[in-house]
Amino acid sequence: MTEKKYDAVIVGGGFAGLTTAYALARQGRSVRVIEADDSVGGLAGTFEFSDGVRIEKFYHHWFNNDVFVPELVKELGMEGNIVTLPSRTGMYFNGRMWKLSTPLDLLRFTALSLVDRFRLGLLVLQVRRIKDWKTIEHLSIREWLEPLCGKGVYRVVWQPLIESKFSVFAEAVNAVWMWKKLVLRGSTRNAKGGEELAYFKGGFGRLAEAMVAEIRRLGGEVSLGQAVTGVRSEGGRIVALGTNGGEVQGREFVFTPAFPIIADIFEGSAPAPWLQKLRRVKYLGNMCLVLRLDRSLSDTYWLNVNDAGFPFVGVIEHTNFDLPENYKGSHIAFLSRYLAVQDPVWQYSDEQYLEFALSHLKRMFPKLDRSWVQDFRVWRSEYAQPVTERDYSSYVPGVETPFANGHVTTMAQIYPEDRGTNYAIREGRAMAALVAERLAQPLRDRSGAALPAPVTT
């Protein structure tokens, strides 16, 4: 029997890969998604505690000005699962909590002088004047922000967050990353100046699983726990992928994991200069501790940690956003730490990391006791955050590969936006359109020469 040849084979079951497959399947194309993990959703995937309480592995929400997530939800007929809620944000600095949800909160932020408070408040207006992000791409965040807001504002508000977020790369990340964050966050405010965020009931993993169900209903296939180990090519085209479950043949191939993983897949099959371009992009890992508590830590959803010596970029108390009643009355908090995987902390056991985290958390919340912890999980992602260094657009690889029918779409290519589920969906739709266009044309190799039509079963 002839091996089945799919119209499109997609590597990776995150939102970019699933959206690509979903959009193509809706057009009647035969698709196969290959995911190495045992669940879909990527960084937006969910897990269950032992009693069935379900939550994301890494905290998630989307902004009220995001359009691609709600469009997809509506397309799937799941609009009733969207909740839009005001968020309570704050900052831990100099041993105390500061609310920073509204303009009035900013005026009360006496950790800055009155002049610096006004400079911080005017920052969003200043960054909106920049229309061409390439004019600041050669600058680091510090080089760009300090002249705009002053050294005092930078030292208190931005430097701790950037150092927590980017660790050893804090001085290397270009200004565009911060510019885009400020522009987007400044446009998510409601009429009173507060921020509104949206969430998908039961977690983004439910949305990913709904996409899988629809792909399968349309005749597509989604394989879990299947790792891609290499490629087989002929005449400048990929013929098949090698996996731990056998060979998978296709006409078009899409690769969505992090660049280093894609480079490993193509090692020995693709030209060295292209592999070097993939490996040029650096990443940071993330360790995310999910705490299930019997009481709340505070009334703040998103608490930025701006005190030196704290190893977390933030404390995100999810149940100050979504209700504790949806988690059997328990309180869910995420503690996020970005780090190079060479950092000794990366090797901590889950129990060691819990104790490490609680020792710091108790400094913020002195009443915290180990008995408050009902359960916990530690999740690790080796390629959680692409590092967009100066002039990133000049060296980040594009969607093309050395093979005529191979394409790449990853979160590192969403630039100038930062990674996010909303943009992963956008890029997945764009990739599906590209693949559909190619499938409608006669087969050609990289040189443009026509190839015989495929035989399918």
Steps between C-alpha positions, in 0.01 A plus 500: 500500500631844410580722797246782538629836380342799674447836336666662801701363793533741792762452771384635835161509671517852640258764381695588184512137388141421595369813328689413183356149501150616593487762222625252238263226616208739460606533136478126453874435516638186664716601796709332765623673818794339681551605863779365722315575825207297627269802481438793266516875556874549541575772754123555523432139593315401816530228763280352771561466870412161646139601569438626147558871558639628173728797433774614260857384550610858434267793582288629212249767408443719198445871463175670404663631181609154381290387205627160384414299812136618519460451125611138534279444805199636308582281200492196727167608647643541850437871566325416827835391643655849486504709816623860497596642836682801643848413624663617820868563451767615738864513590701370792776751568702601804322252723141597424219452250398778265182495292555611142170427324381855436642849442405589860709207627793642305464838671515322837821316409728696733794271434558749218520875531200697374694601189596138430139389546394742230787382278384140545141596421603683183715212376221328306427822313868535415539147368189535280682768302732235364348364181800318352641252751812445291621846605559371855596139424872577536451617861476294817197550723707705743652716226153584373298528823733693729496820289119479477406438862815583696744288694286498814194357327713251311677381816182455707241387242667349195848373582389236756236363263733488200772330703250244636354442155822473301756393760848495346367665181347805672741746334483327161126510427407773255261787571231373263395230748423761766350748252246246379406402855436861599300578186279193539444536874416868460215410264331243727356749750129551558323836534616534862863429415497146638615196305266225382616149415326197355520132592370174355304299756687188599824622346651539156565126488124449458510724195794304358315173558191641325720573199632143506145365511404714200813399305416135558133553413615644169711191430836627624730317740675618818770274643618553860817370663668476161838669457639598159856374466601606148403565141535308176538712189536455125567761233475801731173387656410330825349160431434380853569555867659238718327455836513259791175360361618449143530709186238761408472613137351824373489761226558807722668515841470762774731520802385694808735411793782724623785558254752277682256208485444558129877514450536163674232350272684622188853425623686312230229570240515879455788738417711606797452878447123467536534285811736763644236769439249294695743457788592870499173589676539464876233390746435507872333222691216542746421322824141556602381394843124452521383524860160380615429672830223488758492881522590808301838672514362845413224668301729563199492295181832600346768605748827610341795437730734799490703434814859394445578149616163344412542228239159543334379737233154493652245337726185436297206407721267355240199477732505877543404501132294182454288400800623248764161326466619374160787319678301334778555799727879485489727789406741467208824698480777487239861589576699557184878497467688549173852364494771348287475123516864497614389666825534252792139573600384330179622169645304532825253223574138610524512484881824701510350762274186524715705562813720750313190687381318497835804640681488807276121521488487511881702821491217657300220335697631443857191309612548238227538150640589173328166362620320740263629297203244237404691389190750631250663431164822622343506538122810562293536627146851510356403738219246724671622842389683595179764766563460784250842660500595824324409499127309175544314541170831478313577148618177323602429221244195534275233243420699339219724196540760363253224268377228619260217343699625571854388803702560632850271698729602543863447743785845644434371634167200690640731800547455792548224359717606273785389139520134448578208273417321776311793542261561126472145469364564788259821342371334159472232643274765675288696174467186310403435755224857457372477120502156504334636720222790261446275195501291658224807529276688227309777336699838667447844454650707783645629596154143536371502188284167316476474162674262209427161513672493293823328166538277501809302233677 
